[in-house]
Amino acid sequence: MASKDKATVTIIPDVESWAKAAASNLCNVAEKVAVAPAPKVLGEERLRFSVLRETAETSIARLTAKEGIDRDRCLYVITLDDAVDPEALKSAFCDAKKRDDLKLPQDNQLISDVLYVGSSCATKNRKRTLRSRLRQHLIRSDKGTYALSLAEWTSKLSGGIIVKGWQYPYIGEGPEGEVSGRKIVLAVEDWLAAETRPMFGRRGSRN
């Protein structure tokens, strides 16, 4: 019987080097973020909860209508308009969280006019686009994907939301440029979430 190829063995660095190596990696990311160009504004859309299911597609189309329809390397922020009662929205969210057919994001235990801060970073193995991500948040997501699915549980609430989007230009070429661009977007997303303190969505460094 032919012998099997030996599996590749990954050598874990000595723990004494972890802190210094991690700090060096963070410094490299920080340097890239500091010199990154400002993102381009994609637009702003205002939608009412009572007709969200009927109007969301039109607003999403406007935010993703320009060149580069994939809208990779994007950031978006969903805020509440002045007519929304945040406490009533939080109660409706908690009720919807009990449903088996929805996978709603993390509750940050906050009352805020910022609902969610997110990004859209496509990779070779993940073709997520801003268009599909906004559909998941504004209308409904697949059962296995965390998203707000707002049309499923906000139709009886007063007021609505404001959706704003931005897109970063390409940062370099090839795979290395793709990775650099993604790290920049995620670092800015984490900072923006810390600044705005959204009601829902995972926070913390993911770069």
Secondary structure, DSSP 8 states (H G I E B T S, - for coil): --------------GGGHHHHHHHHHHHHHHHHHT----EEEEEEEEEGGGHHHHHHHHHHHHT-SSSTT--SEEEEEEE-TT--HHHHHHHHHHHTT-TT-----B-S---SEEEEEEE---SS----HHHHHHHHHT---TTS----GGGT-TTSSSEEEEEEEE----SSHHHHHHHHHHHHHHHHHHHHHHH--SBS--S---
